[in-house]
Every structure is written in structure tokens, then in C-alpha cells.
Amino acid sequence: MNMAQTFELEYDEAGNTFTTSAFQLLQWKHALKLEKLGMTMSRGRKVSAHLKRLMNLKRNTPVDYLIEWVTGALTTVYEAHGGLPE
């Protein structure tokens, strides 16, 4: 699987989607985990804020929900496209 390959991901029951790559999903997953531990970048928005805005979620959506969603999306991508990247 090519990490730069883009995928159309559905993020709610209404069928709304956005396009992203497997590499971006991995970045989001690890950045969310670090953010949960209290580490943030010195500039720009938090990753959780970026994802909440991208997915039209409320500001009080827990970070754990985002981590579960990103992990599930990665699992779906891996299963659909032949496993883990090389």
C-alpha cells in the first residue's frame, strides 16, 4: 500500500465524507495521543480542533472519540488495501 494514496472516508451517519491519505491518518493518530498527554505544537491549532472542524463536531467532543475514529479508519484502510504499509 502506498502511504500517499488518498481515500474517501465517511465520518457520520449522514454519509458526509472527506479525502485524506493513510500517512495523514497516522499523523493524526499519534498527534492526538500526544495531545491527550498534554503535548502540543507551539504554533497553530491543536490536531483535535482541526479534526473537529473538519468533521463538523462540537467543540466538547472528547479526544478519545477522535482517537477511536482515526484508529478505526486506519484499520479499515489497511484491511481494504492489503495490510500494513511496507
N, CA, C and O atoms as a Tinker XYZ file with bonds, in Angstrom:
   344  protein
     1  N      0.840000   -1.177000    0.000000    73     2
     2  CA     0.000000    0.000000    0.000000    64     1     3
     3  C      0.885000    1.240000    0.000000    63     2     4     5
     4  O      1.869000    1.320000    0.736000    81     3
     5  N      0.523000    2.190000   -0.826000    73     3     6
     6  CA     1.232000    3.457000   -0.910000    64     5     7
     7  C      0.679000    4.403000    0.155000    63     6     8     9
     8  O     -0.530000    4.629000    0.216000    81     7
     9  N      1.550000    4.950000    0.988000    73     7    10
    10  CA     1.103000    5.823000    2.081000    64     9    11
    11  C      0.523000    7.137000    1.567000    63    10    12    13
    12  O     -0.246000    7.790000    2.272000    81    11
    13  N      0.887000    7.535000    0.333000    73    11    14
    14  CA     0.389000    8.792000   -0.223000    64    13    15
    15  C     -0.946000    8.615000   -0.944000    63    14    16    17
    16  O     -1.567000    9.600000   -1.344000    81    15
    17  N     -1.384000    7.394000   -1.112000    73    15    18
    18  CA    -2.659000    7.127000   -1.780000    64    17    19
    19  C     -3.796000    7.740000   -0.969000    63    18    20    21
    20  O     -3.829000    7.617000    0.255000    81    19
    21  N     -4.721000    8.397000   -1.650000    73    19    22
    22  CA    -5.809000    9.055000   -0.938000    64    21    23
    23  C     -7.036000    8.153000   -0.857000    63    22    24    25
    24  O     -7.262000    7.296000   -1.711000    81    23
    25  N     -7.817000    8.372000    0.192000    73    23    26
    26  CA    -9.007000    7.579000    0.458000    64    25    27
    27  C    -10.162000    8.505000    0.803000    63    26    28    29
    28  O     -9.969000    9.563000    1.403000    81    27
    29  N    -11.353000    8.099000    0.419000    73    27    30
    30  CA   -12.575000    8.822000    0.755000    64    29    31
    31  C    -13.141000    8.183000    2.019000    63    30    32    33
    32  O    -13.518000    7.011000    2.006000    81    31
    33  N    -13.204000    8.946000    3.110000    73    31    34
    34  CA   -13.661000    8.410000    4.395000    64    33    35
    35  C    -14.972000    9.046000    4.809000    63    34    36    37
    36  O    -15.143000   10.262000    4.724000    81    35
    37  N    -15.893000    8.212000    5.255000    73    35    38
    38  CA   -17.185000    8.685000    5.755000    64    37    39
    39  C    -17.066000    8.902000    7.256000    63    38    40    41
    40  O    -16.549000    8.043000    7.971000    81    39
    41  N    -17.545000   10.051000    7.740000    73    39    42
    42  CA   -17.363000   10.355000    9.153000    64    41    43
    43  C    -18.644000   10.510000    9.953000    63    42    44    45
    44  O    -18.575000   10.763000   11.156000    81    43
    45  N    -19.808000   10.369000    9.337000    73    43    46
    46  CA   -21.039000   10.421000   10.130000    64    45    47
    47  C    -22.135000    9.603000    9.462000    63    46    48    49
    48  O    -21.957000    9.079000    8.362000    81    47
    49  N    -23.273000    9.503000   10.149000    73    47    50
    50  CA   -24.381000    8.689000    9.660000    64    49    51
    51  C    -25.028000    9.283000    8.414000    63    50    52    53
    52  O    -25.684000    8.567000    7.658000    81    51
    53  N    -24.852000   10.578000    8.194000    73    51    54
    54  CA   -25.469000   11.244000    7.046000    64    53    55
    55  C    -24.717000   10.960000    5.747000    63    54    56    57
    56  O    -25.177000   11.333000    4.668000    81    55
    57  N    -23.570000   10.304000    5.848000    73    55    58
    58  CA   -22.809000    9.966000    4.652000    64    57    59
    59  C    -21.829000   11.034000    4.213000    63    58    60    61
    60  O    -21.309000   10.963000    3.099000    81    59
    61  N    -21.561000   12.023000    5.054000    73    59    62
    62  CA   -20.580000   13.051000    4.720000    64    61    63
    63  C    -19.184000   12.440000    4.683000    63    62    64    65
    64  O    -18.847000   11.584000    5.502000    81    63
    65  N    -18.382000   12.885000    3.733000    73    63    66
    66  CA   -17.051000   12.312000    3.557000    64    65    67
    67  C    -16.003000   13.406000    3.391000    63    66    68    69
    68  O    -16.325000   14.563000    3.120000    81    67
    69  N    -14.736000   13.013000    3.561000    73    67    70
    70  CA   -13.608000   13.857000    3.181000    64    69    71
    71  C    -12.496000   12.949000    2.685000    63    70    72    73
    72  O    -12.500000   11.749000    2.958000    81    71
    73  N    -11.551000   13.513000    1.964000    73    71    74
    74  CA   -10.466000   12.748000    1.368000    64    73    75
    75  C     -9.181000   12.992000    2.147000    63    74    76    77
    76  O     -8.844000   14.132000    2.466000    81    75
    77  N     -8.462000   11.902000    2.454000    73    75    78
    78  CA    -7.189000   12.009000    3.149000    64    77    79
    79  C     -6.314000   10.819000    2.774000    63    78    80    81
    80  O     -6.770000    9.891000    2.106000    81    79
    81  N     -5.067000   10.850000    3.202000    73    79    82
    82  CA    -4.136000    9.758000    2.907000    64    81    83
    83  C     -3.897000    8.925000    4.162000    63    82    84    85
    84  O     -4.213000    9.351000    5.273000    81    83
    85  N     -3.336000    7.734000    3.970000    73    83    86
    86  CA    -3.021000    6.865000    5.102000    64    85    87
    87  C     -1.952000    7.521000    5.981000    63    86    88    89
    88  O     -1.981000    7.383000    7.204000    81    87
    89  N     -1.021000    8.224000    5.364000    73    87    90
    90  CA     0.019000    8.902000    6.126000    64    89    91
    91  C     -0.583000    9.982000    7.026000    63    90    92    93
    92  O     -0.174000   10.130000    8.177000    81    91
    93  N     -1.549000   10.733000    6.505000    73    91    94
    94  CA    -2.205000   11.769000    7.302000    64    93    95
    95  C     -2.959000   11.153000    8.479000    63    94    96    97
    96  O     -2.954000   11.710000    9.576000    81    95
    97  N     -3.603000   10.010000    8.258000    73    95    98
    98  CA    -4.293000    9.324000    9.353000    64    97    99
    99  C     -3.311000    8.917000   10.451000    63    98   100   101
   100  O     -3.604000    9.061000   11.638000    81    99
   101  N     -2.139000    8.406000   10.048000    73    99   102
   102  CA    -1.120000    8.036000   11.037000    64   101   103
   103  C     -0.643000    9.261000   11.811000    63   102   104   105
   104  O     -0.468000    9.197000   13.028000    81   103
   105  N     -0.433000   10.368000   11.116000    73   103   106
   106  CA    -0.023000   11.593000   11.798000    64   105   107
   107  C     -1.068000   12.029000   12.810000    63   106   108   109
   108  O     -0.736000   12.379000   13.943000    81   107
   109  N     -2.326000   12.008000   12.401000    73   107   110
   110  CA    -3.403000   12.413000   13.299000    64   109   111
   111  C     -3.463000   11.520000   14.525000    63   110   112   113
   112  O     -3.610000   12.005000   15.646000    81   111
   113  N     -3.348000   10.204000   14.312000    73   111   114
   114  CA    -3.440000    9.258000   15.424000    64   113   115
   115  C     -2.379000    9.542000   16.482000    63   114   116   117
   116  O     -2.687000    9.626000   17.671000    81   115
   117  N     -1.147000    9.687000   16.052000    73   115   118
   118  CA    -0.058000    9.880000   17.012000    64   117   119
   119  C     -0.076000   11.289000   17.615000    63   118   120   121
   120  O      0.268000   11.463000   18.784000    81   119
   121  N     -0.470000   12.281000   16.838000    73   119   122
   122  CA    -0.565000   13.640000   17.366000    64   121   123
   123  C     -1.683000   13.738000   18.413000    63   122   124   125
   124  O     -1.532000   14.435000   19.417000    81   123
   125  N     -2.798000   13.044000   18.181000    73   123   126
   126  CA    -3.890000   13.044000   19.163000    64   125   127
   127  C     -3.464000   12.383000   20.464000    63   126   128   129
   128  O     -3.805000   12.853000   21.550000    81   127
   129  N     -2.710000   11.281000   20.349000    73   127   130
   130  CA    -2.249000   10.598000   21.559000    64   129   131
   131  C     -1.306000   11.494000   22.365000    63   130   132   133
   132  O     -1.391000   11.541000   23.592000    81   131
   133  N     -0.407000   12.203000   21.676000    73   131   134
   134  CA     0.494000   13.122000   22.370000    64   133   135
   135  C     -0.273000   14.294000   22.964000    63   134   136   137
   136  O      0.022000   14.743000   24.071000    81   135
   137  N     -1.256000   14.784000   22.223000    73   135   138
   138  CA    -2.078000   15.897000   22.709000    64   137   139
   139  C     -2.838000   15.502000   23.971000    63   138   140   141
   140  O     -3.004000   16.310000   24.885000    81   139
   141  N     -3.293000   14.269000   24.013000    73   139   142
   142  CA    -4.021000   13.776000   25.189000    64   141   143
   143  C     -3.111000   13.755000   26.417000    63   142   144   145
   144  O     -3.570000   13.946000   27.543000    81   143
   145  N     -1.818000   13.521000   26.190000    73   143   146
   146  CA    -0.851000   13.501000   27.285000    64   145   147
   147  C     -0.388000   14.906000   27.680000    63   146   148   149
   148  O      0.366000   15.068000   28.640000    81   147
   149  N     -0.840000   15.917000   26.939000    73   147   150
   150  CA    -0.508000   17.290000   27.304000    64   149   151
   151  C      0.487000   17.973000   26.400000    63   150   152   153
   152  O      0.805000   19.142000   26.619000    81   151
   153  N      0.990000   17.288000   25.394000    73   151   154
   154  CA     1.966000   17.892000   24.488000    64   153   155
   155  C      1.244000   18.512000   23.300000    63   154   156   157
   156  O      0.372000   17.885000   22.698000    81   155
   157  N      1.609000   19.737000   22.969000    73   155   158
   158  CA     1.042000   20.400000   21.799000    64   157   159
   159  C      2.148000   21.091000   21.021000    63   158   160   161
   160  O      3.247000   21.294000   21.537000    81   159
   161  N      1.860000   21.446000   19.800000    73   159   162
   162  CA     2.803000   22.210000   18.999000    64   161   163
   163  C      2.796000   23.652000   19.507000    63   162   164   165
   164  O      1.790000   24.123000   20.037000    81   163
   165  N      3.895000   24.333000   19.345000    73   163   166
   166  CA     3.978000   25.703000   19.847000    64   165   167
   167  C      3.208000   26.683000   18.961000    63   166   168   169
   168  O      2.836000   27.767000   19.412000    81   167
   169  N      2.970000   26.310000   17.711000    73   167   170
   170  CA     2.244000   27.202000   16.813000    64   169   171
   171  C      1.034000   26.485000   16.241000    63   170   172   173
   172  O      1.012000   25.257000   16.154000    81   171
   173  N      0.048000   27.245000   15.859000    73   171   174
   174  CA    -1.097000   26.685000   15.161000    64   173   175
   175  C     -2.125000   26.060000   16.085000    63   174   176   177
   176  O     -2.000000   26.084000   17.310000    81   175
   177  N     -3.150000   25.499000   15.448000    73   175   178
   178  CA    -4.241000   24.868000   16.189000    64   177   179
   179  C     -3.851000   23.478000   16.651000    63   178   180   181
   180  O     -2.904000   22.874000   16.148000    81   179
   181  N     -4.599000   22.991000   17.615000    73   179   182
   182  CA    -4.432000   21.609000   18.048000    64   181   183
   183  C     -4.992000   20.688000   16.966000    63   182   184   185
   184  O     -5.868000   21.079000   16.194000    81   183
   185  N     -4.481000   19.476000   16.922000    73   183   186
   186  CA    -4.969000   18.493000   15.952000    64   185   187
   187  C     -6.424000   18.164000   16.227000    63   186   188   189
   188  O     -7.211000   18.000000   15.295000    81   187
   189  N     -6.792000   18.065000   17.506000    73   187   190
   190  CA    -8.178000   17.749000   17.839000    64   189   191
   191  C     -9.111000   18.851000   17.332000    63   190   192   193
   192  O    -10.204000   18.556000   16.847000    81   191
   193  N     -8.698000   20.104000   17.437000    73   191   194
   194  CA    -9.525000   21.211000   16.944000    64   193   195
   195  C     -9.657000   21.141000   15.424000    63   194   196   197
   196  O    -10.729000   21.392000   14.872000    81   195
   197  N     -8.566000   20.799000   14.760000    73   195   198
   198  CA    -8.597000   20.668000   13.298000    64   197   199
   199  C     -9.572000   19.569000   12.864000    63   198   200   201
   200  O    -10.379000   19.773000   11.957000    81   199
   201  N     -9.493000   18.408000   13.512000    73   199   202
   202  CA   -10.378000   17.292000   13.154000    64   201   203
   203  C    -11.836000   17.588000   13.479000    63   202   204   205
   204  O    -12.729000   17.238000   12.708000    81   203
   205  N    -12.076000   18.227000   14.610000    73   203   206
   206  CA   -13.458000   18.570000   14.977000    64   205   207
   207  C    -14.069000   19.504000   13.940000    63   206   208   209
   208  O    -15.238000   19.363000   13.580000    81   207
   209  N    -13.283000   20.448000   13.467000    73   207   210
   210  CA   -13.786000   21.374000   12.448000    64   209   211
   211  C    -13.979000   20.652000   11.116000    63   210   212   213
   212  O    -14.967000   20.889000   10.421000    81   211
   213  N    -13.046000   19.778000   10.760000    73   211   214
   214  CA   -13.138000   19.025000    9.514000    64   213   215
   215  C    -14.361000   18.118000    9.493000    63   214   216   217
   216  O    -15.007000   17.960000    8.457000    81   215
   217  N    -14.678000   17.521000   10.644000    73   215   218
   218  CA   -15.779000   16.568000   10.734000    64   217   219
   219  C    -17.075000   17.186000   11.267000    63   218   220   221
   220  O    -18.035000   16.464000   11.537000    81   219
   221  N    -17.113000   18.493000   11.418000    73   219   222
   222  CA   -18.302000   19.211000   11.902000    64   221   223
   223  C    -18.781000   18.693000   13.258000    63   222   224   225
   224  O    -19.979000   18.497000   13.465000    81   223
   225  N    -17.843000   18.472000   14.176000    73   223   226
   226  CA   -18.182000   18.008000   15.520000    64   225   227
   227  C    -18.225000   19.189000   16.479000    63   226   228   229
   228  O    -17.658000   20.247000   16.206000    81   227
   229  N    -18.905000   18.996000   17.603000    73   227   230
   230  CA   -18.956000   20.040000   18.625000    64   229   231
   231  C    -17.592000   20.183000   19.293000    63   230   232   233
   232  O    -16.789000   19.251000   19.303000    81   231
   233  N    -17.349000   21.355000   19.846000    73   231   234
   234  CA   -16.056000   21.629000   20.472000    64   233   235
   235  C    -15.800000   20.779000   21.711000    63   234   236   237
   236  O    -14.646000   20.568000   22.082000    81   235
   237  N    -16.860000   20.285000   22.359000    73   235   238
   238  CA   -16.668000   19.490000   23.572000    64   237   239
   239  C    -16.584000   17.985000   23.284000    63   238   240   241
   240  O    -16.695000   17.179000   24.208000    81   239
   241  N    -16.391000   17.600000   22.034000    73   239   242
   242  CA   -16.206000   16.192000   21.686000    64   241   243
   243  C    -14.896000   15.699000   22.304000    63   242   244   245
   244  O    -13.860000   16.339000   22.120000    81   243
   245  N    -14.914000   14.584000   23.027000    73   243   246
   246  CA   -13.697000   14.105000   23.686000    64   245   247
   247  C    -12.624000   13.646000   22.691000    63   246   248   249
   248  O    -12.929000   13.149000   21.607000    81   247
   249  N    -11.377000   13.824000   23.085000    73   247   250
   250  CA   -10.250000   13.410000   22.259000    64   249   251
   251  C    -10.255000   11.894000   22.083000    63   250   252   253
   252  O     -9.837000   11.392000   21.039000    81   251
   253  N    -10.725000   11.158000   23.093000    73   251   254
   254  CA   -10.798000    9.698000   22.991000    64   253   255
   255  C    -11.670000    9.260000   21.815000    63   254   256   257
   256  O    -11.354000    8.282000   21.138000    81   255
   257  N    -12.757000    9.975000   21.572000    73   255   258
   258  CA   -13.625000    9.663000   20.433000    64   257   259
   259  C    -12.862000    9.836000   19.126000    63   258   260   261
   260  O    -12.973000    9.003000   18.226000    81   259
   261  N    -12.089000   10.913000   19.017000    73   259   262
   262  CA   -11.311000   11.158000   17.794000    64   261   263
   263  C    -10.248000   10.080000   17.591000    63   262   264   265
   264  O    -10.023000    9.622000   16.470000    81   263
   265  N     -9.596000    9.680000   18.685000    73   263   266
   266  CA    -8.570000    8.630000   18.580000    64   265   267
   267  C     -9.205000    7.326000   18.109000    63   266   268   269
   268  O     -8.654000    6.644000   17.245000    81   267
   269  N    -10.355000    6.979000   18.669000    73   267   270
   270  CA   -11.050000    5.755000   18.249000    64   269   271
   271  C    -11.451000    5.830000   16.782000    63   270   272   273
   272  O    -11.316000    4.849000   16.051000    81   271
   273  N    -11.944000    6.989000   16.345000    73   271   274
   274  CA   -12.378000    7.137000   14.961000    64   273   275
   275  C    -11.196000    7.002000   13.998000    63   274   276   277
   276  O    -11.290000    6.298000   12.993000    81   275
   277  N    -10.081000    7.679000   14.306000    73   275   278
   278  CA    -8.904000    7.621000   13.440000    64   277   279
   279  C     -8.334000    6.204000   13.405000    63   278   280   281
   280  O     -7.946000    5.723000   12.341000    81   279
   281  N     -8.280000    5.535000   14.551000    73   279   282
   282  CA    -7.783000    4.153000   14.604000    64   281   283
   283  C     -8.681000    3.234000   13.786000    63   282   284   285
   284  O     -8.185000    2.373000   13.060000    81   283
   285  N     -9.991000    3.406000   13.894000    73   283   286
   286  CA   -10.925000    2.613000   13.088000    64   285   287
   287  C    -10.772000    2.884000   11.604000    63   286   288   289
   288  O    -10.850000    1.960000   10.794000    81   287
   289  N    -10.555000    4.139000   11.237000    73   287   290
   290  CA   -10.361000    4.486000    9.821000    64   289   291
   291  C     -9.075000    3.853000    9.293000    63   290   292   293
   292  O     -9.048000    3.351000    8.170000    81   291
   293  N     -8.014000    3.875000   10.094000    73   291   294
   294  CA    -6.762000    3.232000    9.680000    64   293   295
   295  C     -6.941000    1.735000    9.494000    63   294   296   297
   296  O     -6.445000    1.167000    8.521000    81   295
   297  N     -7.642000    1.094000   10.411000    73   295   298
   298  CA    -7.902000   -0.342000   10.302000    64   297   299
   299  C     -8.684000   -0.652000    9.029000    63   298   300   301
   300  O     -8.376000   -1.615000    8.327000    81   299
   301  N     -9.683000    0.154000    8.733000    73   299   302
   302  CA   -10.480000   -0.034000    7.522000    64   301   303
   303  C     -9.618000    0.101000    6.278000    63   302   304   305
   304  O     -9.732000   -0.702000    5.352000    81   303
   305  N     -8.762000    1.103000    6.251000    73   303   306
   306  CA    -7.883000    1.327000    5.095000    64   305   307
   307  C     -6.913000    0.168000    4.939000    63   306   308   309
   308  O     -6.702000   -0.318000    3.828000    81   307
   309  N     -6.315000   -0.284000    6.048000    73   307   310
   310  CA    -5.365000   -1.396000    5.985000    64   309   311
   311  C     -6.033000   -2.670000    5.480000    63   310   312   313
   312  O     -5.473000   -3.375000    4.642000    81   311
   313  N     -7.215000   -2.964000    5.982000    73   311   314
   314  CA    -7.909000   -4.187000    5.571000    64   313   315
   315  C     -8.335000   -4.125000    4.102000    63   314   316   317
   316  O     -8.284000   -5.131000    3.395000    81   315
   317  N     -8.747000   -2.960000    3.655000    73   315   318
   318  CA    -9.216000   -2.823000    2.275000    64   317   319
   319  C     -8.094000   -2.809000    1.250000    63   318   320   321
   320  O     -8.324000   -3.100000    0.076000    81   319
   321  N     -6.878000   -2.473000    1.682000    73   319   322
   322  CA    -5.797000   -2.302000    0.717000    64   321   323
   323  C     -4.568000   -3.147000    1.027000    63   322   324   325
   324  O     -3.442000   -2.732000    0.753000    81   323
   325  N     -4.774000   -4.295000    1.580000    73   323   326
   326  CA    -3.678000   -5.265000    1.682000    64   325   327
   327  C     -2.772000   -5.137000    2.886000    63   326   328   329
   328  O     -1.584000   -5.440000    2.770000    81   327
   329  N     -3.250000   -4.716000    4.001000    73   327   330
   330  CA    -2.459000   -4.750000    5.221000    64   329   331
   331  C     -1.626000   -3.513000    5.449000    63   330   332   333
   332  O     -1.848000   -2.463000    4.846000    81   331
   333  N     -0.659000   -3.665000    6.339000    73   331   334
   334  CA     0.183000   -2.550000    6.752000    64   333   335
   335  C      1.084000   -2.099000    5.612000    63   334   336   337
   336  O      1.418000   -2.892000    4.731000    81   335
   337  N      1.483000   -0.820000    5.622000    73   335   338
   338  CA     2.370000   -0.321000    4.562000    64   337   339
   339  C      3.750000   -0.955000    4.668000    63   338   340   341
   340  O      4.168000   -1.392000    5.740000    81   339
   341  N      4.436000   -0.996000    3.559000    73   339   342
   342  CA     5.775000   -1.612000    3.518000    64   341   343
   343  C      6.842000   -0.609000    3.881000    63   342   344
   344  O      8.026000   -0.946000    3.899000    81   343
